């Protein structure tokens, strides 16, 4: 049992972003789409990483908000890749993540 947790680990948006990240990584991608998989995986990684860093730098600080904006951009990139792959289930999750990040930016 862990005795220490990072504060961001408890965030619903972090948990959802992690789940989306795992789904993107484990997806079956058609032949000829390796470039899209690589870009989507990197963007999904960026989404989770920038969310965590933004929270730890301080939600209300300029540095924290900048990381949340980067996370939003990465989420939009993953969303677009999922649009191309016709994954409506992940698109819905990414819309929720975007709304949650918008809330963090207020």
C-alpha positions as CSV (number, residue, x, y, z in Angstrom):
1,X,0.0,0.0,0.0
2,X,1.3,3.4,-0.9
3,X,1.8,5.9,1.8
4,X,2.1,9.0,-0.5
5,X,0.1,10.1,-3.5
6,X,0.6,13.0,-5.7
7,X,-2.5,15.3,-5.5
8,X,-3.2,15.0,-9.2
9,X,-3.7,11.3,-8.9
10,X,-7.0,11.9,-7.2
11,X,-8.4,14.1,-10.0
12,X,-11.1,12.6,-12.1
13,X,-9.7,14.4,-15.2
14,X,-6.3,12.7,-14.6
15,X,-7.9,9.3,-14.2
16,X,-9.9,9.8,-17.4
17,X,-6.9,11.1,-19.3
18,X,-4.9,8.0,-18.2
19,X,-7.6,5.7,-19.4
20,X,-7.8,7.4,-22.8
21,X,-4.0,7.2,-23.0
22,X,-4.1,3.5,-22.4
23,X,-6.9,3.0,-25.0
24,X,-4.9,5.0,-27.6
25,X,-1.8,2.9,-26.9
26,X,-3.6,-0.4,-27.1
27,X,-5.8,0.4,-30.1
28,X,-5.5,-1.6,-33.3
29,X,-4.3,0.7,-36.1
30,X,-4.8,0.0,-39.8
31,X,-1.8,-0.6,-42.0
32,X,-0.5,2.7,-43.4
33,X,-1.5,4.6,-40.3
34,X,1.7,4.2,-38.2
35,X,2.4,7.9,-38.5
36,X,-1.1,8.7,-37.0
37,X,-0.6,6.2,-34.2
38,X,2.8,7.7,-33.3
39,X,1.3,11.2,-33.3
40,X,-1.8,10.2,-31.3
41,X,0.2,8.3,-28.7
42,X,2.6,11.2,-28.2
43,X,-0.3,13.6,-27.9
44,X,-2.1,11.3,-25.4
45,X,1.2,11.2,-23.4
46,X,1.5,15.0,-23.5
47,X,-2.1,15.3,-22.3
48,X,-1.4,13.3,-19.1
49,X,2.0,14.7,-18.5
50,X,1.1,18.3,-18.8
51,X,-2.0,17.9,-16.7
52,X,0.1,16.4,-13.9
53,X,2.8,19.0,-14.2
54,X,0.3,21.9,-14.3
55,X,-1.4,20.7,-11.2
56,X,1.9,20.3,-9.3
57,X,3.1,23.7,-10.4
58,X,-0.1,25.3,-9.0
59,X,-3.5,25.5,-10.5
60,X,-3.7,29.2,-10.3
61,X,-0.2,30.1,-11.3
62,X,0.8,31.1,-14.8
63,X,3.0,28.1,-15.1
64,X,0.2,25.7,-14.1
65,X,-2.3,27.3,-16.4
66,X,0.2,27.1,-19.3
67,X,0.5,23.4,-18.8
68,X,-3.3,23.0,-18.7
69,X,-3.5,24.9,-22.0
70,X,-0.9,22.6,-23.5
71,X,-2.8,19.6,-22.2
72,X,-6.0,21.0,-23.9
73,X,-4.1,21.3,-27.2
74,X,-2.8,17.8,-26.9
75,X,-6.3,16.6,-26.1
76,X,-7.6,18.3,-29.3
77,X,-4.9,16.5,-31.2
78,X,-5.9,13.1,-29.8
79,X,-9.6,14.0,-30.5
80,X,-8.9,14.7,-34.1
81,X,-6.9,11.4,-34.5
82,X,-9.9,9.6,-32.9
83,X,-12.2,11.4,-35.4
84,X,-10.0,10.0,-38.2
85,X,-10.2,6.5,-36.7
86,X,-13.9,6.8,-36.0
87,X,-13.7,6.2,-32.3
88,X,-16.7,8.0,-31.0
89,X,-16.3,6.5,-27.5
90,X,-12.9,8.1,-27.1
91,X,-14.1,11.3,-28.6
92,X,-16.8,11.6,-25.9
93,X,-14.1,11.0,-23.2
94,X,-11.9,13.7,-24.8
95,X,-14.7,16.2,-24.8
96,X,-15.2,15.6,-21.1
97,X,-11.5,16.0,-20.5
98,X,-11.5,19.3,-22.4
99,X,-14.4,20.6,-20.3
100,X,-12.6,19.6,-17.1
101,X,-9.4,21.3,-18.2
102,X,-11.4,24.4,-19.2
103,X,-12.7,24.4,-15.6
104,X,-9.2,24.3,-14.3
105,X,-8.3,27.3,-16.4
106,X,-11.0,29.5,-14.8
